[in-house]
Amino acid sequence: MKYKKAGFIKFLFTAVLVFNVFIFLPEVSARPDKPENGFEFGTWRNYLGGTLGFANTGYDLKGDFKKNADFPFKTVAVFGYTYKLGSRSDICLRANLTKNTGSFKAAAANNVLINNVAFGAGGVSNISADMRFSDYELLASRELGATDRNGFVDLVYGAKFIRLSLDLKDKDFKMENHYLRQFVVPVAGFHAQCRIDDKWRGYTWFYAGTAKADGGASEKNYKTIDLDAGVEYHFTPREPDYVEIGPGRPETPVPPMWGKVDWYVKLGYKERYFKETVGANVIRIGHSGPEVKFAARF
């Protein structure tokens, strides 16, 4: 599937989900069954995309992490924890840690240059790359509207703490260079969920942000976009707080093995996009692919 077509399908899925939630939502109302805590963990199988385009003084390089490259699919762990702050507010911590190792062919108008270091020969270089992308998100949410039956929409805002390390080595000559960035990007977006039936629900997280660092000729501009969408299946509904064994005679049941915990399995698609611009040097990095997660809410 071509990227443009895949991007349109993802946009359409997100738009339909949000539209359906908004159509049925009344004015702002707190969810009576909102959990106090939530924890999720799972795996994300992603592939690396993006480009390097260096044209500042002392730089001359064009490379693509997907074309003329051999970066394999990677399966990484993902985590998240949510804590209820109030009837309409939550705070959430999410972590995405990715590592990609592979190689790509770079080209240049003259010699391939990275920070005044020449790579390859004749304007071509075979470069091995070792990339580590650590992404920690601290997000707050505020309920915009909800119903027990149809779902909810939350405003999401917060910050992403990013550490990006990129080691570039010439495969044919003893040349190498190292790139490291650590920064914070404020983000905002939404989290929506809609009911499909008693067991299934659709969900979407979408948020983006921009930031600047330094100034003058060395000013750095950052942009991030995150999409996390899919469906979840509720396979352990909570036991009632009591059972009625006769008219007016409630009795507390034996606690279930897992306590008062709702368990879910989530099947979805996750995409993360990053861009850095420093003058005429532009780095684009994208990770995308399917994910499987388990979630506990209590």
N, C-alpha and C positions, 0 to 999 in steps of 0.2 A: 504494500500500500504506500503510495506517495505521501510525503510529509504534509503537503497542503491539504490533501483529502482527509488524512488522519486528524489534522488540526481542526478542520471544519466539523468532523464528527464529534470530537471532544467538546467543541464550543456548543454545538447543537444539544448534546446531552446535558451540559450544564445549564443552558438557557431553559430547556424544557423542565428540568427539575425545579429551578428557582421559580419559574412561571407558575407551575402547579402548586407550589407551596404558597405563594403570594395570593393566588386566586381564592384560596379557601381560608386564609388566615383572617381573624377578626382583629380588633384593636389589640394593643399590647396586653398580654395576659400571661402570668407566670404559670409554668407547668407544674401541676401538683405532684407528678411522679418523677420530678427531676432528681437524678442520683446525687449523692453527696460527693462521691469520688468515682474516678474512672481510670482504668489502666489498660493499655493496649501494647501488644508486641507482635512482631511478625517478620516477614522477609520481603524484600523488594528486589526483583530481578530486572536490572536496568542495563541499557546500553548507552555508550558515550557518544555524544554528538557535539558539534561546535566547530569553531575555526580560530586560527591565529592569523592576525593581519598586522604586521609590524612595518611602519614606514617613518618613524621618527629618525632624527639624526643618529647614526650609529646602529640603525636597525634596517633590515630588509628581508622580509620573510612573508610567505603566504603558505598556510597549511590547513588541512581539513582533517578532523578527527574521525570522519566517517569514510571519505573518499580516499583511495590510495593509503588505507590504514588497516591495522589488524588488531584493534581493541576488541576483546571478546565480551560477551555478556557477563555481568557480575551479579551475584546474589549477595545482598547485604542485609544486616539487621536494622529494624526501625523500632523506635520506642515512643511512647507518649503517656503522659499522666495529667489528669484533669481534677481540679479541686473546686468545689462549689463555694463561691464567695457570698452569694445571696440568692434570693428567689429568681433573679434574672441575670446573674453574673457568674462567670467562671474564670479561672486562670488555668492555663495549659502550658506544659513544658513538653517539647517534642525534640527528638534527636535523629539526625540522618548522617551516617558516617559512610563515605564511599572511597574506594581506592581503585584506580585503573592503571594498568601497566600494558603497554603495547608500543607500536611504532607507526610513524607516518612519513610520507615523502613531502618535503618542503621545497619551495621554489622561490626564486628572487629575480629581480631585473638584472642584477649583477651577481655578486657573491651573497650567499645567505649569511646575514649578519644578525647576531643577537648581542646587544650591548658591546658593540665593537669587536666581537669575537667571530671570526669567519668559520662557518660550518660547511662541510662538503667541498665540492669543486664544480666550476662551470655553472653556477647558479642553481644547483640541485644538491639536496642533502637528505640522507636517510637518518631520521632522528628517532631515538627511543625515548619514551616519555614515561615517567612515574608520577602519577597525580594522586594527591590526597585531598579530599574535600570534606571538611568537618563543618556541620551545620547544626547549630542549636537554636531553637526558637522558644521565646517566652511570649505567649499570646494571651490577651484578655478578651473576653467576649461579653456582649450585652445583647440580651434578647430583644428583637424588634417585634416579634409576633409569634404566636403559637396556638395550636389546638391539640388536644389529646389525640384526636383521630387523624389529622392530616399532616402534622409535623411542625417544624419551626424554622425560623431564620434568625441567625445571630450576626450582629456586627462584630468583626474581629479586628483587633489592632494590637501592636506590640513591636518586637524587635527580633532580628535574626543576628546571631553571633557567628561569623564565618571565618574559618581559617583555611586558606588555599595554599597548598605547596605543590610546585611543579618543577621536576628535575628533567632537563633536556640534555641528551648526550648524542653526539655524532656516532653512528654505528661503524663508520669507516675510518675516522680519524679521532685522535685523542683530544676532542673538544667537548666542553660541557658548560652549562649555565644553570643557575638556580633562581626560581621565582617564588616569593613568599608574600602573602598578604594576610593581615588579620584586621578585621573591621566590624562595625555594627551598622545594620541597615534597618531603619524603621519601616514597618509594613502595615497595611490595612486591607481589609477585604470582607468576606462573609463566610459563614458556615451554615449550610442548609440541610434539612432532612425532610423527606416526605414518605408517607405510609404507602406501601404497595398492597399489603394484606396484613393479617394478624402476626405473621412471622417475618415478613420481608419489608425492608425499608431501603430507600435510596439516599445517598448522602453526597455532599460536595463541600470541599474546602477550597477556597480560592483567595489568594492575597498576593500583593505585590508592593514593591517599595523602591526608592532611590536614595542615594546618599552621595556626598562629596567629601574628599579628603585633600589635605595640603592646599596649595594655591599656585597661581602663576602658571609657568610652563609645565610644572610637575603636578598640576591638579588632576586628581583621579575622580572619575564619575562611575558610580556603581548602580546596577539595576538588577533586581531579582523578581522572578515570577514563580509562584508555586500553585500547582493544581493537584488535588487528591480527590478522586471521585469513584463511586462504585455502589455496591449493594451490601447490606448486612443481613444475616439470618440469626434470629433470636432462638437459641435452642435450649435454654434453661430458664423459663420464667420463674419468678419468685414464688415461694410458698406464701399463702396468706398468713397474716399475723396471728389469726386464731381460726379454729374450726368450730362450727356450731353443732353440738351433739344432741340438742333438744331445744325446745322453745325457750329462748332467753338464757341458755346455759352454754356460753362460749368456753372453750378450753384451749390453752396454748398447745400447739402440736409439737411433736418431736422435731428439733431443728434439723434441716436437711444437711447432707454431707458437706456442702460448700457454703452453708450459712445463707444469709440474705444477699446473694450475689446473682446478678443476671449475666449470663455468658453469651457472647455473640461471635460469629465468624464473619469476617469482612473480606470480600473479593472486589478488587478495584484496580485502578490505573493511577499511577503517580508520575508527575512530570515536574522537574525543577530546572529553571533557566537562570543563568548568571551572565552578566556582561560587565566588563571593565573597559573604560576608555581613558587613555592618557595621551592627549594630543592626537597623533595619527596612529598610535598603537591601540589595537582593539582585540580583546580576548572575549570569545563567546564559548560558554560551556553549558551543555544541556545533558541531563540524565532523565531517562523516561523508560517506563515499562510497567508490567503488571505487579501487583502486590497481594499478599495473603496475610491477614492479621487476625489475632484473637483479642477480644476485648472483654473486660470484666467491669461491671458497674455496680456500685453498692452504696 
